[in-house]
């Protein structure tokens, strides 16, 4: 069910509305972006993590998202007091929203590609992390990247919700994901240009809703 805003902070809704006002072409994605936010919010409330996978520019986007989630984005996010921690370290730590970009492990992905198959490099990691994972964010501008879709297939087999971030057509990913955000474009670079405000919005909304 899409939230009506009554149970969300005003700040969170303002972030969402500002993004849509700045990017009116994304209005048609409104419900899907909100549903993706709800899935990710629930993941973090239950203490699990988000896995992200993509290729090329989408791989870079995945790493970018991890950077926004794993430390302060728009807020400082101080951590809870721990008397066992050195005060100087404690003051520099920031609370985190756990996320892993599956393209970041070069030794592992190259080993899987060489020893098994390149189209299994993300699927193997989804399987390995399955007990700790609350959702898999699959990024593919065409929706037809085989290694990304294999990751989604493994996630479905273990009842892990899948968020698809793709282009207008959606490809095969459009049929695999539980919620699909279709950027209103077909050319790869244009799809990626729309993906940036979408995932920045999601990261900012999560931070707003989950931290003071």
TORFI-638800 format. One record per residue (C-alpha): residue in one letter; chain; x, y, z. Coordinates in steps of 0.25 Angstrom, whole numbers, plus 5000, padded with zeros to 4 digits. Layout:
residu: A	chaine: A	X: X	Y: Y	Z: Z
...
END
This chain:
residu: X	chaine: A	X: 5000	Y: 5000	Z: 5000
residu: X	chaine: A	X: 5005	Y: 5014	Z: 4996
residu: X	chaine: A	X: 5007	Y: 5023	Z: 5008
residu: X	chaine: A	X: 4998	Y: 5035	Z: 5008
residu: X	chaine: A	X: 5008	Y: 5043	Z: 5016
residu: X	chaine: A	X: 5001	Y: 5043	Z: 5029
residu: X	chaine: A	X: 5011	Y: 5034	Z: 5035
residu: X	chaine: A	X: 5023	Y: 5041	Z: 5029
residu: X	chaine: A	X: 5031	Y: 5053	Z: 5034
residu: X	chaine: A	X: 5028	Y: 5066	Z: 5027
residu: X	chaine: A	X: 5043	Y: 5067	Z: 5023
residu: X	chaine: A	X: 5042	Y: 5053	Z: 5016
residu: X	chaine: A	X: 5030	Y: 5058	Z: 5008
residu: X	chaine: A	X: 5037	Y: 5071	Z: 5004
residu: X	chaine: A	X: 5049	Y: 5063	Z: 4999
residu: X	chaine: A	X: 5040	Y: 5055	Z: 4990
residu: X	chaine: A	X: 5031	Y: 5066	Z: 4985
residu: X	chaine: A	X: 5044	Y: 5075	Z: 4982
residu: X	chaine: A	X: 5050	Y: 5064	Z: 4974
residu: X	chaine: A	X: 5037	Y: 5062	Z: 4966
residu: X	chaine: A	X: 5036	Y: 5077	Z: 4964
residu: X	chaine: A	X: 5050	Y: 5078	Z: 4959
residu: X	chaine: A	X: 5048	Y: 5066	Z: 4950
residu: X	chaine: A	X: 5034	Y: 5067	Z: 4945
residu: X	chaine: A	X: 5036	Y: 5056	Z: 4935
residu: X	chaine: A	X: 5037	Y: 5046	Z: 4947
residu: X	chaine: A	X: 5023	Y: 5049	Z: 4951
residu: X	chaine: A	X: 5019	Y: 5036	Z: 4945
residu: X	chaine: A	X: 5029	Y: 5029	Z: 4954
residu: X	chaine: A	X: 5023	Y: 5035	Z: 4966
residu: X	chaine: A	X: 5016	Y: 5022	Z: 4972
residu: X	chaine: A	X: 5027	Y: 5013	Z: 4969
residu: X	chaine: A	X: 5038	Y: 5022	Z: 4975
residu: X	chaine: A	X: 5029	Y: 5023	Z: 4988
residu: X	chaine: A	X: 5028	Y: 5008	Z: 4988
residu: X	chaine: A	X: 5043	Y: 5006	Z: 4986
residu: X	chaine: A	X: 5045	Y: 5015	Z: 4998
residu: X	chaine: A	X: 5035	Y: 5007	Z: 5006
residu: X	chaine: A	X: 5042	Y: 4994	Z: 5003
residu: X	chaine: A	X: 5056	Y: 5000	Z: 5007
residu: X	chaine: A	X: 5051	Y: 5007	Z: 5019
residu: X	chaine: A	X: 5045	Y: 4993	Z: 5024
residu: X	chaine: A	X: 5058	Y: 4986	Z: 5021
residu: X	chaine: A	X: 5066	Y: 4996	Z: 5030
residu: X	chaine: A	X: 5055	Y: 4996	Z: 5041
residu: X	chaine: A	X: 5057	Y: 4980	Z: 5042
residu: X	chaine: A	X: 5072	Y: 4982	Z: 5043
residu: X	chaine: A	X: 5075	Y: 4976	Z: 5029
residu: X	chaine: A	X: 5083	Y: 4981	Z: 5017
residu: X	chaine: A	X: 5082	Y: 4986	Z: 5003
residu: X	chaine: A	X: 5089	Y: 4979	Z: 4992
residu: X	chaine: A	X: 5091	Y: 4987	Z: 4979
residu: X	chaine: A	X: 5096	Y: 4982	Z: 4965
residu: X	chaine: A	X: 5098	Y: 4988	Z: 4951
residu: X	chaine: A	X: 5108	Y: 4988	Z: 4940
residu: X	chaine: A	X: 5116	Y: 5000	Z: 4934
residu: X	chaine: A	X: 5110	Y: 5013	Z: 4938
residu: X	chaine: A	X: 5099	Y: 5006	Z: 4946
residu: X	chaine: A	X: 5111	Y: 4999	Z: 4954
residu: X	chaine: A	X: 5116	Y: 5013	Z: 4957
residu: X	chaine: A	X: 5102	Y: 5017	Z: 4961
residu: X	chaine: A	X: 5102	Y: 5006	Z: 4971
residu: X	chaine: A	X: 5115	Y: 5010	Z: 4977
residu: X	chaine: A	X: 5109	Y: 5024	Z: 4978
residu: X	chaine: A	X: 5097	Y: 5019	Z: 4985
residu: X	chaine: A	X: 5105	Y: 5012	Z: 4995
residu: X	chaine: A	X: 5113	Y: 5024	Z: 4998
residu: X	chaine: A	X: 5100	Y: 5032	Z: 5002
residu: X	chaine: A	X: 5095	Y: 5021	Z: 5010
residu: X	chaine: A	X: 5107	Y: 5016	Z: 5018
residu: X	chaine: A	X: 5110	Y: 5030	Z: 5024
residu: X	chaine: A	X: 5104	Y: 5043	Z: 5026
residu: X	chaine: A	X: 5097	Y: 5049	Z: 5013
residu: X	chaine: A	X: 5090	Y: 5062	Z: 5017
residu: X	chaine: A	X: 5091	Y: 5059	Z: 5032
residu: X	chaine: A	X: 5102	Y: 5056	Z: 5041
residu: X	chaine: A	X: 5096	Y: 5044	Z: 5048
residu: X	chaine: A	X: 5104	Y: 5043	Z: 5061
residu: X	chaine: A	X: 5105	Y: 5029	Z: 5067
residu: X	chaine: A	X: 5100	Y: 5024	Z: 5080
residu: X	chaine: A	X: 5109	Y: 5026	Z: 5092
residu: X	chaine: A	X: 5119	Y: 5014	Z: 5095
residu: X	chaine: A	X: 5128	Y: 5016	Z: 5107
residu: X	chaine: A	X: 5138	Y: 5006	Z: 5101
residu: X	chaine: A	X: 5141	Y: 5015	Z: 5089
residu: X	chaine: A	X: 5152	Y: 5025	Z: 5089
residu: X	chaine: A	X: 5144	Y: 5038	Z: 5089
residu: X	chaine: A	X: 5152	Y: 5044	Z: 5077
residu: X	chaine: A	X: 5148	Y: 5032	Z: 5069
residu: X	chaine: A	X: 5133	Y: 5032	Z: 5074
residu: X	chaine: A	X: 5132	Y: 5047	Z: 5070
residu: X	chaine: A	X: 5136	Y: 5043	Z: 5056
residu: X	chaine: A	X: 5127	Y: 5031	Z: 5054
residu: X	chaine: A	X: 5114	Y: 5033	Z: 5046
residu: X	chaine: A	X: 5102	Y: 5024	Z: 5047
residu: X	chaine: A	X: 5100	Y: 5015	Z: 5035
residu: X	chaine: A	X: 5089	Y: 5009	Z: 5026
residu: X	chaine: A	X: 5096	Y: 4996	Z: 5022
residu: X	chaine: A	X: 5098	Y: 4994	Z: 5007
residu: X	chaine: A	X: 5107	Y: 4986	Z: 4998
residu: X	chaine: A	X: 5110	Y: 4989	Z: 4983
residu: X	chaine: A	X: 5112	Y: 4975	Z: 4977
residu: X	chaine: A	X: 5122	Y: 4980	Z: 4966
residu: X	chaine: A	X: 5131	Y: 4985	Z: 4977
residu: X	chaine: A	X: 5138	Y: 4972	Z: 4979
residu: X	chaine: A	X: 5147	Y: 4971	Z: 4967
residu: X	chaine: A	X: 5155	Y: 4958	Z: 4972
residu: X	chaine: A	X: 5142	Y: 4951	Z: 4975
residu: X	chaine: A	X: 5135	Y: 4955	Z: 4962
residu: X	chaine: A	X: 5146	Y: 4952	Z: 4953
residu: X	chaine: A	X: 5148	Y: 4938	Z: 4960
residu: X	chaine: A	X: 5133	Y: 4935	Z: 4958
residu: X	chaine: A	X: 5134	Y: 4940	Z: 4943
residu: X	chaine: A	X: 5146	Y: 4932	Z: 4941
residu: X	chaine: A	X: 5143	Y: 4919	Z: 4948
residu: X	chaine: A	X: 5128	Y: 4919	Z: 4946
residu: X	chaine: A	X: 5121	Y: 4929	Z: 4937
residu: X	chaine: A	X: 5121	Y: 4944	Z: 4936
residu: X	chaine: A	X: 5106	Y: 4944	Z: 4937
residu: X	chaine: A	X: 5106	Y: 4938	Z: 4951
residu: X	chaine: A	X: 5115	Y: 4949	Z: 4957
residu: X	chaine: A	X: 5104	Y: 4955	Z: 4964
residu: X	chaine: A	X: 5095	Y: 4943	Z: 4966
residu: X	chaine: A	X: 5105	Y: 4936	Z: 4974
residu: X	chaine: A	X: 5107	Y: 4948	Z: 4984
residu: X	chaine: A	X: 5092	Y: 4949	Z: 4986
residu: X	chaine: A	X: 5091	Y: 4935	Z: 4990
residu: X	chaine: A	X: 5103	Y: 4937	Z: 4999
residu: X	chaine: A	X: 5097	Y: 4949	Z: 5006
residu: X	chaine: A	X: 5083	Y: 4944	Z: 5005
residu: X	chaine: A	X: 5081	Y: 4942	Z: 5021
residu: X	chaine: A	X: 5085	Y: 4957	Z: 5023
residu: X	chaine: A	X: 5078	Y: 4963	Z: 5011
residu: X	chaine: A	X: 5065	Y: 4971	Z: 5011
residu: X	chaine: A	X: 5064	Y: 4975	Z: 4997
residu: X	chaine: A	X: 5072	Y: 4975	Z: 4984
residu: X	chaine: A	X: 5073	Y: 4988	Z: 4976
residu: X	chaine: A	X: 5075	Y: 4983	Z: 4961
residu: X	chaine: A	X: 5080	Y: 4995	Z: 4952
residu: X	chaine: A	X: 5079	Y: 4992	Z: 4937
residu: X	chaine: A	X: 5076	Y: 5003	Z: 4927
residu: X	chaine: A	X: 5071	Y: 4992	Z: 4917
residu: X	chaine: A	X: 5066	Y: 4983	Z: 4927
residu: X	chaine: A	X: 5072	Y: 4971	Z: 4920
residu: X	chaine: A	X: 5086	Y: 4970	Z: 4927
residu: X	chaine: A	X: 5087	Y: 4955	Z: 4929
residu: X	chaine: A	X: 5096	Y: 4956	Z: 4941
residu: X	chaine: A	X: 5086	Y: 4966	Z: 4948
residu: X	chaine: A	X: 5074	Y: 4958	Z: 4944
residu: X	chaine: A	X: 5080	Y: 4945	Z: 4949
residu: X	chaine: A	X: 5082	Y: 4952	Z: 4963
residu: X	chaine: A	X: 5068	Y: 4956	Z: 4962
residu: X	chaine: A	X: 5064	Y: 4941	Z: 4959
residu: X	chaine: A	X: 5072	Y: 4936	Z: 4971
residu: X	chaine: A	X: 5066	Y: 4947	Z: 4980
residu: X	chaine: A	X: 5052	Y: 4943	Z: 4976
residu: X	chaine: A	X: 5055	Y: 4928	Z: 4979
residu: X	chaine: A	X: 5058	Y: 4932	Z: 4994
residu: X	chaine: A	X: 5047	Y: 4942	Z: 4995
residu: X	chaine: A	X: 5055	Y: 4955	Z: 4995
residu: X	chaine: A	X: 5048	Y: 4967	Z: 4990
residu: X	chaine: A	X: 5054	Y: 4972	Z: 4977
residu: X	chaine: A	X: 5054	Y: 4987	Z: 4973
residu: X	chaine: A	X: 5057	Y: 4990	Z: 4958
residu: X	chaine: A	X: 5063	Y: 5003	Z: 4953
residu: X	chaine: A	X: 5062	Y: 5003	Z: 4938
residu: X	chaine: A	X: 5058	Y: 5010	Z: 4925
residu: X	chaine: A	X: 5044	Y: 5012	Z: 4918
residu: X	chaine: A	X: 5043	Y: 4998	Z: 4913
residu: X	chaine: A	X: 5047	Y: 4991	Z: 4925
residu: X	chaine: A	X: 5052	Y: 4978	Z: 4918
residu: X	chaine: A	X: 5052	Y: 4965	Z: 4925
residu: X	chaine: A	X: 5055	Y: 4972	Z: 4939
residu: X	chaine: A	X: 5041	Y: 4978	Z: 4938
residu: X	chaine: A	X: 5035	Y: 4964	Z: 4939
residu: X	chaine: A	X: 5045	Y: 4960	Z: 4950
residu: X	chaine: A	X: 5044	Y: 4971	Z: 4960
residu: X	chaine: A	X: 5034	Y: 4974	Z: 4971
residu: X	chaine: A	X: 5034	Y: 4989	Z: 4968
residu: X	chaine: A	X: 5040	Y: 4995	Z: 4955
residu: X	chaine: A	X: 5044	Y: 5009	Z: 4954
residu: X	chaine: A	X: 5044	Y: 5012	Z: 4939
residu: X	chaine: A	X: 5052	Y: 5025	Z: 4935
residu: X	chaine: A	X: 5044	Y: 5032	Z: 4924
residu: X	chaine: A	X: 5055	Y: 5030	Z: 4913
residu: X	chaine: A	X: 5061	Y: 5019	Z: 4905
residu: X	chaine: A	X: 5075	Y: 5024	Z: 4901
residu: X	chaine: A	X: 5085	Y: 5019	Z: 4912
residu: X	chaine: A	X: 5091	Y: 5032	Z: 4916
residu: X	chaine: A	X: 5077	Y: 5038	Z: 4917
residu: X	chaine: A	X: 5072	Y: 5027	Z: 4926
residu: X	chaine: A	X: 5084	Y: 5029	Z: 4935
residu: X	chaine: A	X: 5082	Y: 5044	Z: 4936
residu: X	chaine: A	X: 5068	Y: 5041	Z: 4941
residu: X	chaine: A	X: 5073	Y: 5030	Z: 4951
residu: X	chaine: A	X: 5082	Y: 5040	Z: 4958
residu: X	chaine: A	X: 5071	Y: 5049	Z: 4964
residu: X	chaine: A	X: 5062	Y: 5036	Z: 4967
residu: X	chaine: A	X: 5073	Y: 5029	Z: 4976
residu: X	chaine: A	X: 5077	Y: 5042	Z: 4982
residu: X	chaine: A	X: 5063	Y: 5044	Z: 4986
residu: X	chaine: A	X: 5062	Y: 5030	Z: 4992
residu: X	chaine: A	X: 5075	Y: 5032	Z: 5000
residu: X	chaine: A	X: 5070	Y: 5046	Z: 5005
residu: X	chaine: A	X: 5056	Y: 5041	Z: 5009
residu: X	chaine: A	X: 5062	Y: 5029	Z: 5016
residu: X	chaine: A	X: 5072	Y: 5037	Z: 5024
residu: X	chaine: A	X: 5061	Y: 5047	Z: 5027
residu: X	chaine: A	X: 5051	Y: 5037	Z: 5032
residu: X	chaine: A	X: 5061	Y: 5028	Z: 5040
residu: X	chaine: A	X: 5070	Y: 5039	Z: 5047
residu: X	chaine: A	X: 5067	Y: 5051	Z: 5055
END
